């Protein structure tokens, strides 16, 4: 394998990767072995047709696509390592040549890690944050705990109200035809949650258990399924149950049920303490964000668009995973929320850019300050991971490859850079709003 690097504008590079002809032959043969069981020709049993006969009948290129995919997968990573290019995006692949008896040539256009010119990063000024806890905040936290401990009871003596949970079957139709993804059974829908499009939920208010009703809505103009965008739809709905929350009494018995304390007063004091700790942690993160943003603003770097697009895709994938953990597929979320992939990508793009900029300046600070990561630092991080997964640290260390450990070292150095910056910040009180001079007089 050989690799040539062409530096392009705006921190982009093109790698031209050439793979030897003998590896091409092996990849084509592997593709044939994978697919031969699906191919039959007159005079041969299925799966027993010689490769030469298949290529003669269908053309030599019949196995090229599979072979190319295999060759790219096997050679792209090693090619990047050989090139020495610090790649920070997914590649755009283009096949230049694939032919029996010839080398396989493909190109990969990638974003290269941009150079960062740091501005001031020591002695950054951040706003001082009040972390005191008010009685109203304690009340709200206790009320939230009451809601968490509420019993869900089924009611049959009244119709659906805002805030109820309705257990329903539904099926959607556009122009009288059922559409894909528009049907579910025994779905629990919180009325007022706005998890369904348009006025779907509001139209169920006033309906009773056992009712079969029709709900008319209109899909948004920018709906992710183009065939439904902007169209009116009719949903046939059957209501199985109406459920409501029944809150526990706010007394000492409640405190004993939800905490280790005997009295409501003791429980409230513990809530106040924990809220204070949470506020302190939030204040720490907020001040970190402010400090890093100011460092980013004082620094300069040219972020390639491909790097941003890759980070956007990672964030969308993370969101999809979180949604799936809540029992809803990403496709269902997109359908019920009226969100489109393009709209979602546009929404997360500013945050994606911010993440990239923050990471780059912190890595550069770690480099400028010659921040070192010791074996003890890595061991401590592995110990944290082991506790989180309920495993032995040695086992976790065995599972981690060299690349993962290097990534861990980079993360630790970034954490140390953050700590260094925050140890040197200056806090200022938030400016009080100026009173209108005439009003004061």
N, C-alpha and C positions, 0 to 999 in steps of 0.2 A: 504494500500500500504506500502511496505517496500523497503528500498534501502540499498544495500551494495556497498562499494567503494573499489576497488582494484587499488592501485597505480602501474603504469607500468613505464617502462624506458622512458627517453627523454620527460618528462613532459606530459605523457599520463596517462589516467585513464580509468578504466572500471566500469561502474555502472551496477549492477544487480538489476533489478526492478521487484518486484513481486506484482501482482494485484489480489485481492481476487476473489474467484470463483463466488460469486454472481454478481460481476461487469462483469465477463466474460459472464455469462448468459444474462445479460442485453444487452451487446454488440452484442451477437449472435441474440437475438430477434430483436434488432434494424436493424441488417443486413437483417434479414428475412423480416421485414416490408418494408424495402427499395426496396427489389428485388422481392417480391411476385407478383407484378403486371405484371412482365415479364415472369412468369412461368405458364405453363399449363400442366395438366395431364388428361388422359382420365377419364371421369366421374366427372370432376370438371370444373367450369367456370374459365377462366383466371383471376388470381388475388385472387382466393378463395381457393387455395390449402393449406391445413393445413401444418404447418412447419414440423410436424412429418412425414407426407407423403413424403414431399420433401426430408427430410434427409434419409428416408428409401429407396427412389428411387435412390438418387444421392450420398448418404454417408453423415455422420455427418459433414464432413469437408467442405461441400459446402459453408458455410457462414464464415469459419474461416478467410479467407484473409481480408474480409471487416471488420470483428470484430476486428482483430489484428490491422489493420490500425487505427480504431477508438480508441482502447485502448492505442496505442502508442501516438497518438495525444493528448489524454486527460491526460495522466499520465507522459509523458516525462518531461514537464516543471516543474510541481510540484515536481517530483523526483529530478531534478537538484537543485531546491530551498532547498529541504530537505537535500540533500547530503552536502551542503555547499561548493561544488566544484566550483571554478571560471572557468567555461567552456568558451573556446575561439575558438571553431570550431563547425562545424555541426557534428552531431553524425553519427557514423557507427552503424547501428542497426542490431541486430541478434536475431531472435526469438528462445528461448530455449524450451518453452513449451506452447502449446495451446490445450486444450481438455475440453470437457463439464464436469462440476463438479469438475474441477481442477483449481488451480490458474494459471493465465497467467504470464509467466516469459519471460522477454527479457533483452538483454544487450545493452548498449550504450557505444561505445568506443569514447572518446572525448579527445581533447587537453586541458591541464590545463594551466592557465596563468603562464608563467615562472617567476622565481625570477630574479630580476635585481640587479647587483652589480654596482653601479654608480662609474664612474671615475670622473675626474675634470669636473665641470660644471660651475664654476664661473670664470670670467676673461678669457674666451675663446677668442682667437685671430682670427679675420676674415679680409678678404681683403677689403680695401676701394674701393668704386665703383664710377666712374665718372658718374654723372647724367646730365652733360651739354648736350644741344640739338644743333645739327649742322644745317646749312641751308639745307643740303641735306636731312636730316630727315624731316624737315618741308615740303620740296618739295614733298617728297614721301607721306606724310600724306595728303597733299592737292590733290595730284594726285589720291590717293585712294578714297577721297571724290568725286572727279570728276567721277570716275568709278561707285560709288554708285548711283550717280545722272544721270548716262547715260540713254538715251532712248534706248529701244530695238526695232529695226526696222527690218522688213522682207525685204530681198533682193531677187530679181528674175533675175537679169541681170548677175549673175556670179555663179561660182561653189563654193563648200565648201572650206574654207581655215582654216588653223590652228587658233584656238581661237574662231571660230564661234560656235554658238549653232545650232545643227541640231535636228529638231523634226522628229522622225522616228518611224516606226513600225518595229519590228524584231521578228524572230522566229529561234531558233537554232536546228540543226539536227546533230546527231552522227550516222554514218553508215546508213544514210538515214531515221532515226527515230527521231521524235521530242522528246526532253527531257523536264522533268518537270522543271519549273522555267525559261525556256529559251525564253519566249515569253512576249512581251509588245507592247502596242499601244500608239502612241503620246508621246513617251518618249523624253524628252529634254536632249540631250547629248552634253556637252561642249567638242569640239575637242581639244585634248591636255591635258585634265584633267587626263588621264590615269585611269579613273574609271572603264573601261572595260578591259578585259584580253587581253594580247598579243598585236597584231597590229590592233585591231578592228577599233579604231578611225582613225588611219593613212590611212586605206584603203578607208575611206569615202571622203578623200580630193580629190577634182577634180570632185566629183559627183554633179549633179544639182537637183533642185527641180523637183519632179515627177519621178525621176529615181528609178528603181527597180534594185537592185544589189545584188551580193553575196559576202560575206566576209568569208574568210577562216582563222581560228585561231587554235591554239593548247592549250588545257588546261594544266596547270602546272602539273608536276609529283606528287606534294604533294597537290592536290586539295581536298577540303573538301568533295565533292561528289565522292566517290571511283569509281563509275561506269563511271565517266567522266575523272578521273585523267589520264593525259598524252595522251589523245585521240585527234585527229584532229576533228574539228567541222566546219560545214558550217552554216552560218547565212544568211537567206533571209531578205533583208532590203529594206524598201520603205521609200523614203525621202519626207516628206510633206512640210517642211519649212526650210529655212536657215535664221538665225537671227544674227544680229551684234549689237554691242553697238555703240551708237552715243554720243560722249562726249560733254558736254557744254563748251562754251568759258570760259577761265580763266580770268575773269575781275570783276569789282565791282558788276555787276549784279549777277554774280555767288555767290559772297560773301553774297549778300543780300538774295539770295534764300536759302542758306544752313546755315545761321547763323543770329545772331541779329545785325551784324555789317554792316555799310554802304560801307566800302571800303575793297578792297582785302588786303591792308596793315594791317588793323586792324584785319581782320580775320586771317591772317598769324601769327600775334602776339599772338592771342588767341590760335591758334594751337600750337605754341611754348610753351606757358604756360602749356597747358594740357599735351603735351608730357613730359614736365619736371616733372609734377605731377605723370604721369604714370611711368616714369623712377625711381622716388623716391620710389614709391610703389614696383616696381620690384626689386630695390636694397635692400629694406627692406626684401622682401621675400627671395632673394638670400642669404643675410647675415644670415637670420634665418636658412635657409637650411644648410649653411656651418657650423654654430655654432652647430646645432643639430647633424649633421653628425660627427663632431669632438667629441661631447659628446658620441655618440653611439660607435665610434671607441675606446674610452677610457673606455667604460663600457663593462660588460660581461653578456651574457644571452644565454640560449639555447632555440631556437625557434623550437617548434614541427612542423613537416612537415604538419600535418593536419591543423594547424593554418594558415600556408602560403597558403595551397590549398583553404581554406575557403575565405581568403582575395582575392585570384586570382579570384574566382568565383564571388565575390561581384563586383570586378572591371570590369569583362567581362559583368555582368548584367548592370552596370552603362553605359558602352559603348553602349550596345544594346539599352538602353533607349534613349541615345543621338542620335543615328542613326535613331531611329524611329521618333524622333521629326523633323528630316530632311526629312521625307516622304519616307524613305527607310527601308524595313524590314531587320533584322539582317541576315536572310538567303540570301536575295538578295545581301547584302554587301559582305558576305562571298563568294558567287558565282562569283560576278563580279570582286572582288579584288584577287581572287585566294587564299585567306587566309583559313587556316584550324583552327579548334578549338584548336587542340594541339599546333599549331604554335602560335596562339594568347596567349594562356595560358603561353607558354614559354617566350613570349615577355614581358608580364606584370609581370612575377614572380619577377624580381629584384626590381621593384617599389613596389610590394606587400610586400616584405621583408622589404624594407626601411620604408614603412608606419608603419608596425608593430613595428619595432625597435624604431622609433621616438616616437610613441605613448607610448610605454612602459617606455622609459627613462624620458619622460616628466611627466608621471603619478608618477614615482618614485621621481622625483625632487619635485613635488607638495607635496608628502608625507613627504619627508625629510625636506622640509622647512615649514611643517605644514601650507600649504596654505589653507585658509578657504574661503568658498563661502557663502555669506550672502543671505538672502531673497531678499535684494535690488538688488543683482547681478542677481538673477533669474528673478526678475520682469523686470529689464532692458532688459534682453535677450528676454523675452516674448514680451515686447514692440516692439523690433526690428522685431520679427516674425510677430506681428500684423500688423505693417506698411507694411511689405513685401507682406502679403496676403490681405491687405485692410480690416482688421477685427478689432474688439475691443479687447483690451488686455484681458479683463475678459473672453470673449468667447474663446480665444485661450487657456487660463489657464484652462478653464473647459474641453476642448478637451484633454488636456495632462494628461495622467495617471501618477501614482507614478513612474513607471519604466522609463518613458520618462523624467520626471523631474530629476530623479537621473542621467540619462545619460547626461542631460543638465548641471547638476552640475559638472559632471566629465569633460565635455568639457570646462566649464568656468575655472576650476582649471588648466587644461592644458594650456589654453590661458594665465592665470596668470603666470604659470611657464615659458612660452616662454618670456613673458614681463620681468620677473625677470632676465632670462639669458641674454636677449638683453640689459638690462640696465647696465649690468656688462661686456659686451664684450670690447675687445680692437681692434681698427682698425689699420691695417698696409697698407702702400702704396704697390701697386703691384710692384714686382721687375722688373726693366727694363731688357730687354734681353741683355745678355753680347755680346759685339762686339768681333768678331774674332781678336785675337791679331795681326796676320800677316796683316789682312786687314786694321787694324787701322794704322799700321806702313806704 
